[in-house]
Amino acid sequence: MPQIFLTLGAILGGSSVAIGAFGSHILRSKISERSLEIFATGVRYQMFHALALMIVALLLILIKSPSTTLITSGWLFITGVVIFSGSLYALSLTGTTSFGMVAPFGGLALMTGWVTLAVAAWNWKS
C-alpha cells in the first residue's frame, strides 16, 4: 500500500504543478477571474493532499505494520482530491454550476481523511 500511495501522491503532486501552469498561462485569458480563482483552489487542494498522501505512505513504511486507519486516510485523500479538485476544474472550465454541488462531497472526504489520520496518530504505539 505505501508504494501505491507514494506513487499516486507523486502523480497528484506533479500533475497539480502542470494543471496550475495550464491555468496560469493558458486559461488566464480564456476564463473569468472568478473561474480562475476556483481553478486555483482545486490546484492548491490537490497539492496539499498529494503531500498528505505521501506522508501517509511514509508513516505506513515507518510503522511496518498495516494500519487500517492510515490506509483509510490515504484512500479518503485520493477520493477527496478526485471529487473536490475535479469538480472545481470542471466548474471553472465549463461554467456548469452542478459541478459545484459535487465539491462538498470531496471536501467531506478530505476532512474525514484528516480525522482518520489524527485517529491513527493518536492510536500509534511506537
DAVENWO-V815346 format. One record per residue. RES is the residue in three letters. PHI is phi in radians with two decimals (999 if undefined). PSI is psi in whole degrees, -180 to 180 (NA if undefined). NEAR is the number of other C-alpha atoms within 12 Angstrom. Layout:
# DAVENWO-V815346
RES/PHI/PSI/NEAR, RES/PHI/PSI/NEAR
This chain:
# DAVENWO-V815346
MET/999/-40/26, PRO/-1.01/-38/27, GLN/-1.11/-41/20, ILE/-1.12/-46/22, PHE/-1.17/-40/34, LEU/-1.10/-44/27, THR/-1.12/-49/23, LEU/-1.16/-36/33, GLY/-1.09/-43/32, ALA/-1.14/-41/26, ILE/-1.13/-46/23, LEU/-1.11/-41/37, GLY/-1.15/-49/29, GLY/-1.11/-41/20, SER/-1.23/-28/22, SER/-1.18/-34/34, VAL/-1.14/-46/24, ALA/-1.13/-44/19, ILE/-1.14/-40/28, GLY/-1.10/-42/30, ALA/-1.13/-41/19, PHE/-1.01/-46/21, GLY/-1.13/-43/30, SER/-1.23/-39/22, HIS/-1.70/-36/15, ILE/-1.76/-44/15, LEU/-1.36/-23/24, ARG/-0.86/-40/21, SER/-1.64/-2/13, LYS/-1.91/-21/17, ILE/-2.21/164/22, SER/-1.16/163/18, GLU/-1.07/-40/17, ARG/-1.10/-44/18, SER/-1.12/-36/28, LEU/-1.17/-37/32, GLU/-1.11/-43/23, ILE/-1.09/-45/33, PHE/-1.02/-46/37, ALA/-1.11/-35/32, THR/-1.10/-43/29, GLY/-1.05/-43/39, VAL/-1.11/-45/36, ARG/-1.08/-47/28, TYR/-1.16/-35/37, GLN/-1.09/-45/43, MET/-1.17/-45/32, PHE/-1.00/-42/28, HIS/-1.46/-19/42, ALA/-1.13/-43/38, LEU/-1.16/-41/29, ALA/-1.06/-41/36, LEU/-1.10/-39/44, MET/-1.20/-34/34, ILE/-1.13/-42/30, VAL/-1.01/-45/43, ALA/-1.06/-44/35, LEU/-1.15/-37/25, LEU/-1.13/-39/30, LEU/-1.09/-37/31, ILE/-1.21/-43/21, LEU/-1.13/-42/17, ILE/-1.24/-31/20, LYS/1.11/14/16, SER/-2.47/143/19, PRO/-1.06/130/19, SER/-2.02/110/27, THR/-1.01/-38/20, THR/-1.16/-44/27, LEU/-1.13/-42/41, ILE/-1.10/-42/33, THR/-1.07/-43/31, SER/-1.02/-45/37, GLY/-1.06/-46/45, TRP/-1.17/-33/35, LEU/-1.17/-39/34, PHE/-1.09/-44/45, ILE/-1.09/-50/44, THR/-1.04/-45/31, GLY/-1.08/-43/38, VAL/-1.09/-47/45, VAL/-1.05/-47/33, ILE/-1.32/-50/30, PHE/-1.20/-61/37, SER/-1.13/-41/43, GLY/-1.03/-43/34, SER/-1.20/-35/35, LEU/-1.19/-39/40, TYR/-1.08/-47/39, ALA/-1.10/-42/26, LEU/-1.07/-47/31, SER/-1.22/-32/32, LEU/-1.45/-31/30, THR/-1.86/-23/20, GLY/1.34/3/20, THR/-1.33/110/16, THR/-1.18/-20/18, SER/-1.11/-24/15, PHE/-1.13/-32/24, GLY/-1.14/-25/28, MET/-1.33/-16/17, VAL/-1.50/-29/25, ALA/-0.93/-42/30, PRO/-1.04/-30/23, PHE/-1.18/-39/25, GLY/-1.17/-41/32, GLY/-1.07/-39/32, LEU/-1.10/-41/20, ALA/-1.10/-41/29, LEU/-1.12/-45/35, MET/-1.10/-40/26, THR/-1.17/-34/26, GLY/-1.05/-42/31, TRP/-1.17/-40/31, VAL/-1.10/-45/21, THR/-1.17/-32/26, LEU/-1.14/-41/32, ALA/-1.12/-41/19, VAL/-1.10/-43/20, ALA/-1.08/-41/26, ALA/-1.15/-42/21, TRP/-1.10/-38/13, ASN/-1.52/-2/15, TRP/-1.17/129/20, LYS/-1.99/112/12, SER/-1.40/NA/11
